[in-house]
Amino acid sequence: MNRMKNFSLDYYNSSVIQRIIEKYHMEPMDAARAFLTSETHSMLEDADLAMWEFSESAIFDMWEAERNTGDPRNSEYLRSEL
């Protein structure tokens, strides 16, 4: 696996974690743990998947889909329904 560049990953991490904090009223460490240990984050780290083409809103939607259904691939962004 080729890993996404750290500066890009840092951008997505801070953006998505902040959205989790705001929407779910989680403590920052809990929100960070929820995102950083998710399959969505693993997919984001994999540069071969080119997820930098998605906005932080799309990555957040993928994380929510994973949280709600168990699979980030259930996101509307990945099903091309938007």
C-alpha positions as CSV (number, residue, x, y, z in Angstrom):
1,M,0.0,0.0,0.0
2,N,1.2,3.4,-0.9
3,R,0.4,5.8,1.9
4,M,-1.2,9.2,1.4
5,K,1.1,12.2,2.0
6,N,1.0,13.3,5.7
7,F,0.0,16.9,5.0
8,S,-3.1,15.7,3.0
9,L,-4.0,13.1,5.6
10,D,-3.6,15.7,8.4
11,Y,-6.1,18.0,6.5
12,Y,-8.7,15.2,6.3
13,N,-8.1,14.1,9.8
14,S,-8.7,17.5,11.4
15,S,-11.7,18.3,9.1
16,V,-13.5,15.0,9.6
17,I,-12.8,14.8,13.3
18,Q,-14.1,18.3,13.8
19,R,-17.3,17.3,12.0
20,I,-17.7,14.3,14.2
21,I,-17.2,16.5,17.3
22,E,-19.8,19.0,16.2
23,K,-22.5,16.5,14.9
24,Y,-22.2,13.8,17.6
25,H,-21.0,16.0,20.5
26,M,-18.1,13.6,21.2
27,E,-15.1,14.5,23.2
28,P,-12.1,15.3,20.8
29,M,-10.2,12.2,21.8
30,D,-13.2,9.9,21.3
31,A,-13.9,11.5,17.9
32,A,-10.3,11.1,16.9
33,R,-10.3,7.5,18.0
34,A,-13.6,6.8,16.2
35,F,-12.2,8.2,12.9
36,L,-8.6,7.0,13.1
37,T,-9.5,3.4,13.8
38,S,-12.2,3.2,11.1
39,E,-12.1,1.4,7.8
40,T,-12.9,4.8,6.2
41,H,-9.6,6.1,7.5
42,S,-7.7,3.0,6.4
43,M,-9.1,3.5,2.9
44,L,-8.2,7.2,3.1
45,E,-4.6,6.4,4.0
46,D,-4.2,4.1,0.9
47,A,-2.9,6.4,-1.8
48,D,-3.7,3.8,-4.4
49,L,-7.4,4.4,-3.8
50,A,-7.0,8.1,-4.6
51,M,-9.5,9.3,-2.0
52,W,-8.0,12.7,-2.0
53,E,-10.3,13.3,-5.0
54,F,-13.2,13.4,-2.5
55,S,-14.1,16.4,-0.4
56,E,-13.9,16.2,3.4
57,S,-17.8,16.1,3.3
58,A,-17.6,13.0,1.3
59,I,-15.1,11.4,3.6
60,F,-17.3,12.3,6.6
61,D,-20.3,10.7,4.8
62,M,-18.3,7.6,4.2
63,W,-17.4,7.5,7.9
64,E,-21.1,7.9,8.8
65,A,-22.1,5.2,6.4
66,E,-19.6,2.9,8.1
67,R,-20.9,3.9,11.6
68,N,-24.5,3.3,10.6
69,T,-24.2,0.3,8.3
70,G,-20.8,-1.2,9.1
71,D,-19.4,-0.4,5.6
72,P,-18.1,2.9,4.2
73,R,-18.9,1.7,0.7
74,N,-22.6,2.3,1.5
75,S,-22.0,6.0,1.3
76,E,-23.9,7.9,-1.4
77,Y,-20.7,9.3,-2.6
78,L,-19.3,5.9,-3.5
79,R,-22.6,4.7,-4.9
80,S,-22.6,7.7,-7.3
81,E,-26.1,8.8,-6.4
82,L,-25.2,12.5,-5.8
